[in-house]
Amino acid sequence: MPETKSASNGGPPLESLRVAIELAIPSDVRYIERVVDLVQRQCVELQYAPQACSLNVPVALAEALSNAILYGNEERPGTNVKVKAEIDRSALVVEIADEGTGFSLDECIADPTAPENLEREDGRGLFLMTRLMDRVERFENGGNVVRLTLRRR
């Protein structure tokens, strides 16, 4: 079977590449676009499906980051959001950690198309994340952490 070469430079086979990203950003929504762009570019480089790169990853990651900043850290000055991403040929795994008290994932996911939720302005982020990613988890690890997993097809 022929080796798959890196699309950009004929470099090493993609199967052997693994990208790890660790960031800490202030609780400021102005940083969201930069973080999303960084992770998205790595997915493109590792030849994830176009829909995953242009829709699934940016929307789910932007929602997770905005939730961490707006709800977890309540935009408090001096608080940070930590982002860890690992991307390889099999999956993208991103962990977003805030300094908040946490929440129940099951209790916070609501169907925005349900009649009682149609007029609400919130409650769509987690719903979108669960539809766009293969797995969404929440746990505590020195703060509130949401883990998004997208398997490469």
C-alpha positions as CSV (number, residue, x, y, z in Angstrom):
1,M,0.0,0.0,0.0
2,P,1.5,3.4,-0.9
3,E,2.3,5.8,1.9
4,T,0.1,8.9,2.4
5,K,2.3,12.0,2.2
6,S,1.7,15.2,3.9
7,A,-0.4,17.4,1.6
8,S,1.7,20.5,2.0
9,N,5.2,19.4,1.4
10,G,5.6,15.7,0.6
11,G,6.9,15.2,4.2
12,P,6.5,12.2,6.4
13,P,3.4,10.0,6.2
14,L,0.4,11.4,7.8
15,E,-0.1,8.3,9.9
16,S,3.0,9.2,11.9
17,L,2.0,12.8,12.7
18,R,0.5,13.9,16.0
19,V,0.0,17.5,16.9
20,A,-0.4,18.6,20.5
21,I,-1.5,22.1,21.5
22,E,-1.6,23.6,25.0
23,L,-2.9,27.2,25.5
24,A,-4.1,29.4,28.3
25,I,-6.2,32.4,27.2
26,P,-7.8,35.2,29.2
27,S,-11.5,35.0,29.7
28,D,-12.2,37.2,26.7
29,V,-14.3,36.2,23.7
30,R,-11.9,38.0,21.4
31,Y,-9.5,35.0,21.7
32,I,-12.0,32.5,20.5
33,E,-11.3,33.0,16.8
34,R,-7.6,32.6,17.1
35,V,-7.9,29.3,19.1
36,V,-10.4,27.9,16.6
37,D,-8.2,28.9,13.6
38,L,-5.2,27.2,15.2
39,V,-7.0,23.9,15.8
40,Q,-8.8,24.0,12.4
41,R,-5.6,24.5,10.5
42,Q,-4.1,21.4,12.1
43,C,-7.2,19.4,11.1
44,V,-6.8,20.6,7.5
45,E,-3.1,19.7,7.5
46,L,-4.0,16.2,8.7
47,Q,-6.6,16.0,5.9
48,Y,-9.7,15.7,8.0
49,A,-12.9,15.8,5.9
50,P,-13.8,19.3,4.6
51,Q,-17.1,19.4,6.6
52,A,-15.2,18.5,9.8
53,C,-12.7,21.3,9.2
54,S,-15.1,24.0,8.1
55,L,-18.2,23.2,10.2
56,N,-17.9,20.6,13.0
57,V,-14.6,21.7,14.6
58,P,-15.0,25.5,14.4
59,V,-18.7,25.5,15.6
60,A,-18.2,23.0,18.4
61,L,-15.0,24.5,19.6
62,A,-16.2,28.1,19.5
63,E,-19.3,27.1,21.5
64,A,-17.2,25.3,24.1
65,L,-14.8,28.2,24.4
66,S,-17.6,30.8,24.7
67,N,-19.4,28.7,27.4
68,A,-16.1,28.4,29.4
69,I,-15.6,32.2,29.1
70,L,-19.1,33.4,29.6
71,Y,-20.6,30.9,32.0
72,G,-17.7,29.0,33.6
73,N,-15.5,32.0,34.3
74,E,-18.3,34.6,34.0
75,E,-15.8,36.8,32.1
76,R,-14.1,37.6,35.4
77,P,-10.8,39.5,34.9
78,G,-7.8,37.5,35.9
79,T,-9.4,34.1,35.0
80,N,-8.2,31.9,32.2
81,V,-9.4,29.1,30.0
82,K,-7.0,26.3,29.3
83,V,-7.1,24.5,26.0
84,K,-5.4,21.2,25.2
85,A,-5.8,19.6,21.8
86,E,-4.3,16.4,20.4
87,I,-4.8,15.7,16.7
88,D,-3.6,12.7,14.8
89,R,-4.8,10.5,12.0
90,S,-7.5,8.8,14.1
91,A,-9.1,11.6,16.2
92,L,-9.2,15.2,17.4
93,V,-9.5,15.5,21.2
94,V,-9.9,18.9,22.7
95,E,-10.2,19.7,26.4
96,I,-11.4,23.2,27.4
97,A,-11.0,23.9,31.1
98,D,-12.4,26.9,33.0
99,E,-12.3,28.0,36.6
100,G,-16.0,27.7,37.2
101,T,-17.9,25.4,39.6
102,G,-19.1,23.0,36.9
103,F,-22.4,21.9,35.6
104,S,-24.4,18.7,34.8
105,L,-24.0,17.9,31.1
106,D,-27.2,15.9,31.0
107,E,-29.2,18.6,32.8
108,C,-27.9,21.4,30.5
109,I,-28.5,19.7,27.1
110,A,-32.0,20.7,25.9
111,D,-33.5,20.3,22.5
112,P,-33.8,23.9,21.1
113,T,-36.5,22.7,18.7
114,A,-38.8,21.7,21.6
115,P,-41.8,24.1,21.9
116,E,-40.8,25.2,25.4
117,N,-37.3,26.1,24.1
118,L,-38.0,27.9,20.9
119,E,-38.0,31.4,22.4
120,R,-34.9,30.9,24.6
121,E,-31.7,32.7,23.7
122,D,-29.4,30.2,25.4
123,G,-29.1,26.4,25.5
124,R,-28.0,25.7,21.9
125,G,-24.2,25.4,22.4
126,L,-24.1,22.0,24.1
127,F,-26.8,20.8,21.8
128,L,-24.7,21.7,18.8
129,M,-21.6,20.2,20.3
130,T,-23.3,16.9,20.8
131,R,-24.5,16.9,17.2
132,L,-21.2,18.0,15.6
133,M,-18.8,15.9,17.6
134,D,-18.6,12.1,18.2
135,R,-18.4,12.5,21.9
136,V,-18.8,15.3,24.5
137,E,-17.8,14.7,28.1
138,R,-17.6,16.9,31.2
139,F,-15.5,16.2,34.2
140,E,-13.5,18.0,36.9
141,N,-9.7,18.2,37.0
142,G,-8.7,21.3,39.0
143,G,-11.6,23.1,37.3
144,N,-14.5,22.4,35.0
145,V,-13.4,20.5,31.8
146,V,-15.3,19.8,28.6
147,R,-13.8,17.2,26.3
148,L,-14.7,17.1,22.6
149,T,-13.8,14.1,20.5
150,L,-14.1,13.9,16.7
151,R,-13.0,10.7,15.1
152,R,-11.4,11.0,11.7
153,R,-13.5,9.2,9.1
